């Protein structure tokens, strides 16, 4: 009997975590396919290459010899179609490769909304390694790029803004919402970020939409037009960062069920036997708890890869991501969230909010008014330990307990400023006024 062949399409965090854990658990034949790069790299570190903090080789968590040593075959190529009946892949060059088990880990692609001029030279997203190449071409410095426009007020958008201003390139930042990330954050946190972005001399435009991108006679960007005002803003680069969507075009012509993403059950199985999907391209048929059906988040991709490895190796295991958490950086302010803090508290819930006088550090806790049980916490400028909050959420601790024991969750070294006393004092004052 021939060795079982496991093919993974996509060499991002999901696919590579899966490959590594299958190898830990078995001697199966593993092939990882990518049309982007030969070797796995940390996608979240792309910005630091442009900013000069890292070189590309620094973003590769494993040496190039790692893959051969661990018998993980790497193949660069573009899969054009899937034949699930013959269990084979057809590549763009008509090459055919057969599988026993197939896993889609194809990630996301930047959203485009059919804006006039969106395919001009100098218009790009920030997702692929190739995007750095084009960014270096069109925005290497402020002589080449006298102004950039970034469209989309999410995490990728603020990363691109930070990258551009690190090279002293003036940036206009178009955000559709009335306040930056206002659909995710409570208003006081969002307003704090508005101020912080403007303090970095970014031309932040709130509550506006892109109407069109204009080009010059050579097919390059020359300006954008704002829909609400018809203002024409001259620029040499337009960053389209209005979210991402699952990268599944080649899958839709097969009999693998899709919606926005590739539909999977709790075991990350598709409707076709021996075919699975993980990471950004996977869509849960039934969302897990309060989570979204599609989660384009680094750590959930890693968890899916590790979970599926057990199933592939004979121990069918359900994906159970536990409590929601995430982290990000908004220019100089670090952000963490554990559990659920809604922009407006859920019915029967309340927000406790504390902000430091320097307007760059704050926390918000959402909790039940009757029981005190915490729903979640947001922190800006203060690092808290994930394991501690994960435990407190599991134990359904109340806000009194959390604030009295907040020091146990502090991640910062001993010489950093501590704020637990000020936070507790603010909470007691709020209670007294209720």
TATAKA-V337895 format. One record per pair of residues at least 4 apart in sequence whose ideal C-beta (glycine too) atoms are under 6 Angstrom apart, sorted by sequence separation. I is the first residue (numbers start at 1). GAP is how many residues later the second one is. D is the distance in Angstrom with one decimal. If there is no record, write none. Layout:
((I/GAP/D) (I/GAP/D))
This chain:
((11/4/5.3) (13/4/5.9) (22/4/5.8) (54/4/4.3) (62/4/3.9) (65/4/5.7) (91/4/4.3) (135/4/5.3) (136/4/5.4) (140/4/4.9) (153/4/5.6) (178/4/6.0) (181/4/5.1) (185/4/4.2) (215/4/5.6) (216/4/5.4) (258/4/5.4) (259/4/5.7) (264/4/4.9) (265/4/5.3) (277/4/5.7) (278/4/5.4) (287/4/5.6) (342/4/5.8) (345/4/4.0) (386/4/5.9) (397/4/4.6) (412/4/3.8) (419/4/5.6) (10/5/4.2) (11/5/5.8) (48/5/4.1) (49/5/5.4) (67/5/4.7) (83/5/4.9) (118/5/5.6) (126/5/5.2) (152/5/4.4) (164/5/4.4) (175/5/5.6) (177/5/4.4) (185/5/4.4) (197/5/4.9) (226/5/4.6) (251/5/5.4) (270/5/4.6) (277/5/4.1) (295/5/4.6) (310/5/4.4) (311/5/4.9) (329/5/5.4) (345/5/5.6) (356/5/4.0) (367/5/5.8) (368/5/4.7) (379/5/5.5) (392/5/4.3) (397/5/5.6) (22/6/5.9) (48/6/4.4) (90/6/5.8) (112/6/5.4) (125/6/6.0) (139/6/4.0) (165/6/5.9) (177/6/6.0) (198/6/5.4) (216/6/4.4) (252/6/5.6) (257/6/4.6) (264/6/5.8) (287/6/4.6) (311/6/5.4) (345/6/5.2) (8/7/4.5) (49/7/5.9) (67/7/5.4) (82/7/5.8) (124/7/5.6) (150/7/5.3) (164/7/5.0) (197/7/5.0) (225/7/5.4) (269/7/5.7) (270/7/5.9) (310/7/4.1) (328/7/4.8) (355/7/4.0) (367/7/4.8) (22/8/5.9) (88/8/5.3) (89/8/4.9) (182/8/4.7) (214/8/5.4) (268/8/5.1) (45/9/6.0) (81/9/4.7) (139/9/5.9) (181/9/5.7) (214/9/4.7) (223/9/5.2) (224/9/5.4) (284/9/4.7) (327/9/4.8) (354/9/5.4) (365/9/5.9) (366/9/4.1) (8/10/5.9) (79/10/5.1) (80/10/5.2) (88/10/4.8) (124/10/5.1) (150/10/5.2) (161/10/5.3) (180/10/5.7) (223/10/5.9) (248/10/5.7) (268/10/5.6) (283/10/5.0) (307/10/5.5) (366/10/5.4) (8/11/5.8) (19/11/5.3) (87/11/5.9) (150/11/5.4) (179/11/4.2) (213/11/5.3) (223/11/4.8) (251/11/5.9) (283/11/4.9) (326/11/5.3) (353/11/4.9) (80/12/5.0) (87/12/5.4) (161/12/5.6) (307/12/4.8) (365/12/4.9) (19/13/5.5) (180/13/4.9) (212/13/5.0) (264/13/5.1) (325/13/4.9) (351/13/5.6) (352/13/4.7) (407/13/4.9) (45/14/4.3) (77/14/4.9) (78/14/4.3) (180/14/5.3) (211/14/4.4) (248/14/5.7) (256/14/5.2) (257/14/4.3) (364/14/4.6) (406/14/4.6) (110/15/3.1) (179/15/5.9) (246/15/3.8) (262/15/3.8) (304/15/5.9) (351/15/5.6) (122/16/4.5) (148/16/5.0) (211/16/3.8) (256/16/5.3) (280/16/4.3) (323/16/5.7) (363/16/4.9) (15/17/5.9) (42/17/4.7) (110/17/5.4) (221/17/5.5) (349/17/5.4) (41/18/4.4) (208/18/5.1) (209/18/4.3) (264/18/5.0) (303/18/5.7) (362/18/5.0) (41/19/5.1) (256/19/5.9) (262/19/5.5) (349/19/5.8) (350/19/5.0) (208/20/5.4) (261/20/5.4) (262/20/5.7) (263/20/5.5) (265/20/5.8) (361/20/3.4) (388/20/6.0) (11/21/5.1) (39/21/5.5) (148/21/5.4) (261/21/5.7) (300/21/5.9) (345/21/5.6) (348/21/5.8) (360/21/5.2) (361/21/5.7) (388/21/4.1) (403/21/5.1) (6/22/5.2) (153/22/3.3) (261/22/3.2) (263/22/5.3) (279/22/3.8) (11/23/4.0) (147/23/4.7) (148/23/5.2) (149/23/4.8) (150/23/5.0) (151/23/4.9) (260/23/5.7) (341/23/5.5) (373/23/5.1) (4/24/5.0) (5/24/4.6) (6/24/5.2) (7/24/4.9) (8/24/4.8) (9/24/4.9) (16/24/4.5) (145/24/5.2) (153/24/5.9) (259/24/5.6) (385/24/4.9) (403/24/5.3) (213/25/5.5) (341/25/4.7) (373/25/5.5) (374/25/5.6) (384/25/4.5) (3/26/4.7) (141/26/5.7) (142/26/5.1) (278/26/3.9) (349/26/6.0) (372/26/3.2) (385/26/5.1) (142/27/4.9) (153/27/5.2) (278/27/5.7) (333/27/5.7) (372/27/5.0) (384/27/5.7) (178/28/5.7) (372/28/6.0) (374/28/5.7) (383/28/3.7) (11/29/5.0) (173/29/5.3) (178/29/4.6) (383/29/5.4) (126/30/5.4) (139/30/5.9) (278/30/5.6) (171/31/5.2) (172/31/4.2) (173/31/4.9) (174/31/5.2) (175/31/5.2) (276/32/5.9) (367/32/4.4) (176/33/5.6) (248/33/5.5) (261/33/5.0) (126/34/5.0) (174/34/5.5) (247/34/5.8) (365/34/5.8) (246/35/4.3) (340/35/5.3) (341/35/4.4) (38/36/5.8) (174/36/5.9) (339/36/5.7) (340/36/4.2) (339/37/2.8) (341/37/4.7) (38/38/5.3) (338/38/5.9) (338/39/5.4) (268/40/5.0) (161/41/5.9) (337/41/4.9) (30/42/4.9) (31/42/4.5) (32/42/5.5) (33/42/4.9) (35/43/4.3) (336/43/4.9) (31/44/5.8) (267/44/6.0) (335/45/5.4) (23/47/5.3) (333/47/5.3) (333/48/5.4) (290/50/5.8) (267/51/5.6) (268/51/5.6) (338/51/4.0) (244/52/5.6) (266/52/4.5) (19/53/5.2) (266/53/5.7) (339/54/5.1) (151/59/5.0) (172/61/5.7) (323/67/5.5) (354/69/4.8) (9/70/5.7) (323/70/4.7) (354/72/4.6) (149/75/5.1) (352/75/5.9) (160/79/4.6) (160/81/5.8) (50/82/5.9) (49/83/6.0) (157/84/3.9) (156/85/4.3) (46/86/6.0) (149/86/4.7) (148/87/5.9) (147/88/4.5) (148/89/4.2) (149/89/5.1) (150/89/4.3) (151/89/5.4) (152/89/3.9) (15/90/3.5) (146/90/6.0) (152/90/3.5) (14/91/4.2) (145/91/4.3) (151/91/5.9) (7/92/4.1) (36/92/5.7) (37/92/5.6) (145/92/5.1) (120/93/5.9) (5/94/5.5) (5/95/4.8) (6/95/4.8) (7/95/5.3) (8/95/4.7) (9/95/5.5) (10/95/3.5) (12/95/5.0) (115/95/5.7) (117/95/5.5) (120/95/4.4) (4/96/4.6) (10/96/4.5) (116/96/4.0) (117/96/3.1) (8/97/5.7) (9/97/5.7) (10/97/5.8) (117/98/5.7) (121/98/5.4) (122/98/5.2) (123/98/6.0) (139/98/4.7) (121/99/4.5) (122/99/3.7) (138/99/4.8) (120/101/5.1) (47/112/5.1) (51/112/5.9) (50/113/5.0) (122/114/5.9) (51/115/4.7) (122/115/5.1) (123/115/4.6) (125/115/5.3) (47/116/5.1) (110/130/5.9) (111/131/5.1) (200/131/5.6) (111/132/4.8) (110/134/5.7) (111/134/5.5) (108/136/3.6) (193/137/5.4) (196/137/6.0) (109/138/4.5) (108/139/5.7) (107/140/5.3) (106/141/4.5) (186/157/5.6) (104/158/5.5) (188/165/5.8) (192/167/6.0) (162/169/5.5) (84/170/6.0) (79/171/5.7) (84/171/5.7) (81/172/5.9) (82/172/4.4) (108/172/4.2) (158/172/5.5) (101/173/4.9) (102/173/4.9) (103/173/4.7) (104/173/4.3) (105/173/5.2) (107/173/4.7) (155/173/5.2) (105/174/4.9) (106/175/4.7) (104/177/5.7) (186/178/5.3) (84/188/4.9) (108/188/5.2) (101/211/6.0) (14/264/4.5) (14/265/3.1) (13/285/5.7) (17/285/4.9) (21/285/5.2) (14/287/3.7) (18/287/3.8) (22/287/4.8) (26/287/4.8) (13/288/4.7) (17/288/3.1) (21/288/3.4) (25/288/4.2) (13/289/5.2) (17/289/5.6) (14/290/5.7) (18/290/5.6) (22/290/5.6) (14/291/4.7) (18/291/5.5))
